[in-house]
Amino acid sequence: MAKIPKNLSDTAMIGHFQENITFENEHFEEEITRAQPVKAVKRDNVGYASEFFTPELQEKVGKALLELKVKMYSEGIVDFDIKVTTQDKQVILTAVPSKAEKKKGR
């Protein structure tokens, strides 16, 4: 068994413990919520992609993809993948039927 270190501060002993509010401590709710430290928001894997897509651009691309999906559905293609390519100053999104859909047609 490991030795328990002596002369630790309160924060060192309990670490980042956060007490859940129950019927036993609901009267101290203000004290509990005030004592919790504010954590920094980490955005992992959001990265560079979100920098290019402003909310307006997201809406435009979303509408275009929805129109594409409706068009593919009207042609009888339900499952498809989107292939992304670049040519000169253009980014091209192309709908490609998924492999499962190709096997059904053959």
N, C-alpha and C positions, 0 to 999 in steps of 0.2 A: 504494500500500500504506500502511496506517495505521501510525503510530509505536507502538512498544511502550512503555507507561508504565514508568518506573523506580521503584525503592524500594517496590514493592507487597508487602503481607504475603502469607503463604502462602494464607490463606483468600481474599484478593482475587484471587489468580492462578488458583486451581483452582475457585473458586466452590462450587457444591453437588455437586461430583463425588463419586460413591459407587463404590467399587471392588467389582467382582464377585469372589466367592470362587472361585478355580480351584485346580488342583493346585499351582501355583507359589506361592500365598500362603495355602494352607490352614493353615499353621503359625501365621500371624499373625491368625487368624480373630477372636480375642477383641479384639485391638487395632483391627481394622477395624470391628467392630460397635459397639465402645464409642465410637469417634471420630465416628460419624454423629450429626448433630443431630436432636433430636426435633421433628417437624413438627406443627403444630397441625392438628387435624382440621377440615376445612371441610365444612359440610353445605349445599351450594347447592341451591336449589329444593326443599328439604324443607319449609321455612317453616311457615306457620300450620297447614296441614292435619295435620301429625303431632302438633301440640299437642292437638288434639281427640280423636284416636284413640289411646286407651290400649291396651295389649295385650289387655285384656279386651274392650274395645269392638270392636277389630279382629277378635277371634275370633267375637263375636256377629254382626257384620255379614257376616263371611266365611261363617258357617254359613247365614245367611239367604239370601245370594246363591247359595250352592251349592244350597239347596233350590229357589230360583227357577229356576236353570239346569236342574235335573232335571225340574221341572214343565214348563218350556218345551220340553224335549227330548221329553217324553212326548206333548206336543201336536204334535210334528213340526216345531218351530221350533228350528233349530240356531244360526243367526246372528241375534243381537239386540243392540240397544244399550240402555244404561241411561240414562233421562232423569231428571234430578234437579230437583225443584221444592220450594218451601217454601210452606207455608200456615200462618199464625198461628205456632204453636210446634212445627210438625212439619216434618221433612225427609222428602220422599216420593221413593222410588226406584221408577221404573216401567219395566218391560221393554217395549221397543218393537221389533218385528221390523225387521231392517235392510232397506235398500232392495232389496238383491239378493234377499232372501227374498220381498218383496212382488211383485217382477217374476215370480218363478217361479210364484206362485199365480195370476197373471192369465192 
